[in-house]
Amino acid sequence: MRIVTRSRGGPRAAARDPKLFEEFYRRHVEAVSRFVARRVEDPHTAADLTAEVFLAVIDSGHTYRPRLGDERAWLFGVARNVTSAERRRVARQHALKDRIAGRRLLEPDDITRLEERLAAERPGRRLLAAMVELPEGERAVLELVAVDQLSVAEAAKALGISQVAARVRLHRARGKLRALVGPPEEVPPRRVQLARSEA
């Protein structure tokens, strides 16, 4: 069972005191780095977003209320906002590039390799496509619980909703995801675990 963090260097204090901020950073940087790495592939982007999360602590540390829950869950809420903003930025950038970019010619060997890769990743695409179909609130709870391994209570705190609302959203998300991706045997074991993982 995880111990709820109640140190003197929590987000509120860290936002005001450089020494306490350093302690707070050292205490949480690994967890935040893992959180970000699950959502981006480029190491430079991961480093930038991790830094942005901690810069956001300086601006929003005053909003943290210890009585409402673990500082780690609160920090994951901040990290989720930062990574969501990055996803929106990248989506806009890709949309712009798609409008102006042409296609380079591919050699036959390139096409074969890409076809093999695409075939191998088909189940993963089905799962990701299914998750995109979920309402944002349900998808957010599912990600935090199944992917980031937060408890339902921590996910609720990170999203600023009640535990009851989080449990309802999680239940709905799991049901919809199972319906969208088909029977479990059609999905690789790791991805089945994502759909089935318990709080």
C-alpha positions as a printed Julia matrix, in Angstrom:
199×3 Matrix{Float64}:
   0.0     0.0     0.0
   1.38    3.39   -1.01
   1.97    5.92    1.76
   0.33    9.28    1.13
   2.99   11.97    0.83
   2.72   14.65    3.52
   6.17   16.2     3.44
   6.94   19.83    4.18
   8.13   20.14    0.58
   4.74   19.53   -1.05
   3.57   21.41   -4.15
   2.42   24.52   -2.27
   5.72   24.93   -0.43
   7.79   23.89   -3.45
   6.18   26.62   -5.55
   7.49   29.25   -3.11
  10.86   27.9    -1.94
  13.66   26.89   -4.38
  15.21   24.43   -1.9
  11.87   22.71   -1.28
  11.2    22.74   -5.02
  14.47   20.86   -5.59
  13.47   18.26   -2.99
  10.02   17.95   -4.57
  11.58   17.58   -8.03
  14.0    14.85   -6.89
  11.19   12.99   -5.17
   8.92   12.89   -8.22
  11.02   13.32  -11.37
  11.31    9.59  -12.06
   7.55    8.99  -11.81
   6.8    12.02  -13.99
   9.41   10.91  -16.55
   7.76    7.49  -16.76
   4.32    9.09  -17.09
   5.53   11.25  -20.0
   7.49    8.41  -21.65
   4.28    6.38  -21.89
   2.77    9.14  -23.99
   5.57   10.32  -26.31
   8.29    8.58  -28.3
  10.88   11.3   -28.85
  13.45   11.63  -26.01
  13.83   15.38  -26.48
  10.08   15.86  -26.28
   9.95   13.66  -23.17
  12.64   15.76  -21.49
  10.92   19.02  -22.45
   7.52   17.87  -21.21
   8.95   16.6   -17.93
  10.52   20.01  -17.38
   7.22   21.7   -18.31
   5.38   19.64  -15.7
   7.65   20.91  -12.95
   7.49   24.47  -14.24
   3.71   24.15  -14.07
   4.08   23.19  -10.39
   5.5    26.65   -9.72
   2.42   28.25  -11.29
  -0.22   25.92   -9.85
   1.29   24.6    -6.6
  -1.04   26.89   -4.66
  -4.01   24.8    -5.88
  -2.81   21.65   -4.1
  -4.84   20.67   -1.03
  -3.19   17.92    1.07
  -6.49   16.89    2.65
  -7.81   15.94   -0.8
  -5.13   13.35   -1.54
  -1.63   12.32   -2.46
   0.65   14.92   -4.05
   1.69   12.3    -6.63
  -1.88   12.01   -7.92
  -2.12   15.81   -8.06
   1.16   15.94   -9.97
  -0.1    13.33  -12.45
  -3.08   15.61  -13.06
  -0.66   18.42  -13.92
   1.37   16.04  -16.13
  -1.77   14.93  -17.91
  -2.66   18.54  -18.74
   0.85   19.18  -20.08
   0.95   16.04  -22.24
  -2.58   16.66  -23.53
  -1.57   20.15  -24.62
   1.44   18.65  -26.44
  -0.78   16.08  -28.21
  -3.05   18.88  -29.41
  -0.04   20.88  -30.63
   1.38   17.87  -32.52
  -2.01   17.09  -34.05
  -2.29   20.65  -35.36
   1.27   20.47  -36.7
   0.61   17.15  -38.48
  -2.6    18.47  -39.98
  -0.69   21.41  -41.39
   2.1    19.2   -42.76
  -0.41   16.83  -44.34
  -1.9    19.7   -46.28
   1.41   20.87  -47.73
   3.63   17.76  -47.89
   3.95   15.37  -50.8
   4.85   11.71  -50.61
   8.34   10.43  -51.22
   8.76    7.42  -53.46
   9.28    4.11  -51.68
  11.45    1.26  -52.84
   9.8    -2.21  -53.03
  11.8    -3.39  -49.99
  10.62   -0.36  -48.0
   7.02   -1.15  -48.86
   7.41   -4.79  -47.84
   8.92   -3.86  -44.48
   6.21   -1.32  -43.84
   3.47   -3.8   -44.75
   4.94   -6.34  -42.31
   5.19   -3.73  -39.58
   1.65   -2.52  -40.18
   0.32   -6.09  -40.06
   2.16   -6.78  -36.79
   0.77   -3.64  -35.18
  -2.84   -4.11  -36.3
  -4.09   -5.22  -32.83
  -2.42   -2.22  -31.24
  -4.05    0.13  -33.73
  -7.44   -1.44  -33.02
  -7.0    -0.82  -29.32
  -5.8     2.75  -29.75
  -8.6     3.47  -32.22
 -11.09    2.05  -29.75
  -9.74    4.2   -26.92
 -10.06    7.3   -29.12
 -13.76    6.46  -29.47
 -14.26    6.63  -25.71
 -15.51    9.91  -24.23
 -12.6    12.0   -22.93
 -13.57   11.58  -19.27
 -13.79    7.79  -19.51
 -10.57    7.52  -21.53
  -8.72    9.68  -18.98
  -9.71    7.46  -16.04
  -8.84    4.29  -17.99
  -5.39    5.63  -18.9
  -4.56    6.69  -15.35
  -5.71    3.4   -13.79
  -4.74    0.81  -16.41
  -1.65    2.44  -17.92
  -0.26    4.66  -15.16
  -1.24    2.27  -12.34
  -2.97    4.87  -10.16
  -5.72    3.73   -7.84
  -9.22    4.88   -8.67
  -8.99    7.35   -5.77
  -5.74    8.79   -7.13
  -7.12    8.98  -10.65
 -10.14   10.84   -9.3
  -7.84   13.29   -7.55
  -5.72   13.78  -10.68
  -8.84   14.54  -12.72
 -10.56   16.63  -10.07
 -13.64   14.39   -9.83
 -15.21   12.27   -7.09
 -14.2     8.65   -6.56
 -17.74    7.56   -7.38
 -17.61    9.42  -10.71
 -14.2     7.88  -11.44
 -15.46    4.36  -10.74
 -18.51    4.87  -12.95
 -16.37    6.25  -15.8
 -13.88    3.39  -15.46
 -16.64    0.76  -15.54
 -18.17    2.34  -18.64
 -14.8     2.68  -20.36
 -13.93   -0.98  -19.81
 -17.29   -2.14  -21.1
 -17.1     0.02  -24.21
 -13.48   -0.95  -24.88
 -14.31   -4.67  -24.71
 -17.22   -4.15  -27.09
 -15.06   -2.17  -29.53
 -12.0    -4.44  -29.68
 -13.86   -7.74  -29.75
 -13.3   -10.96  -27.79
 -10.16  -11.04  -25.58
  -8.55  -13.84  -27.6
  -8.31  -11.5   -30.59
  -6.22   -9.01  -28.62
  -2.59   -9.65  -27.55
  -2.26  -10.57  -23.82
  -0.68   -7.26  -22.8
  -3.53   -5.31  -24.34
  -6.15   -7.58  -22.81
  -4.61   -6.72  -19.44
  -5.12   -3.03  -20.24
  -8.78   -3.64  -20.84
  -9.19   -5.87  -17.78
  -6.85   -4.37  -15.19
  -8.54   -3.68  -11.9
  -8.26   -0.57   -9.75
